[in-house]
Amino acid sequence: MLTHPLENLDPVQSVQVLPRHLAGPGAVDPRPVWDFPFEEGWSFAQTEAGTAAAFSPCLRLQTTFDPQPDKPCKGTWTINAHRAPFTPPAWWVTFDATTPAEILHDVHSELLDLYLEHRHSDRDWLFDKGTAEYQVYAPLLARGWRHEVKTDGAQTFFTPEGLGGLRHQYATDTKGVAWRAWGGFPDEPHWTARFSVDTPTTLVAAFTASLISTEPLQRTVQDIPTQTRRALYVATPTGKQPNSNTPVAPPPPAPASGHTR
């Protein structure tokens, strides 16, 4: 049996890998993930145990990180948006702590953009769908993701290798989960993300754009999930390699044309 390039590298070897949804979480650190302008009135607090929270100056946006190292998901990242301070959330998003940090950063960057756009317009972008739903998944189809539609009001998009997906519950109640994404085997994913009904579609689109980005993620070999390593390819090994002849996996073949309903 042919060995995979990652199997020939030292566990502490740093590599750049794709696809992103199988790369592992990377550095779990709230400040770089959130990257909010804390010098401009945003609040940040973190306990010795690692639990962290950040609030917008208007107190309508709240983001939290709750580490739970003993659980498979290692904790939860949460975004809550409130129409008025101290009221129930109008919408929410959750990510397992095992979600790739770069994807988390891109979603929170879009969240900040929505917040800043609201400050300079009459439109409340935090509570406006803004983007058509097809813009969330059209890029997935263009990258060769498989599409299934069921009669229960849901459509599901699967990665080309079958180790990740996005489920869109387009017929749902007002309090349910509209979008659910995962990386890894469906019955035992590495990570899961959930977007409630009324989450701005622009935010979900930023998530999928980051998910399928062709910019590799840098990881050490030991931090990459072992169960799905053979579905990864090494873009550019960095640092010292134990064997100068260690092969580098080629990029995957160009995806087939996206399927349509």
Protein Blocks (a to p, Z undefined) as FASTA:
>chain_A
ZZdfklmpcfklccddddfklnonbjadfklmnopafknopacdddfkopacdddfklpa
ccdddddfkbmnlpacdddddfbghiacfbdcdddfkbcfklmmmmmmmmmmmmmmmmmc
cbdfklggkiafklmmmmmmmnopacdddfeopacdddfkopaccdddfbccfkbcfbdc
dedjfklcfbdcdddehiafklmmmmmmmmmpcbdcdddfklpcfklmmmpccfbdghjd
fblklccddddddddddddZZ
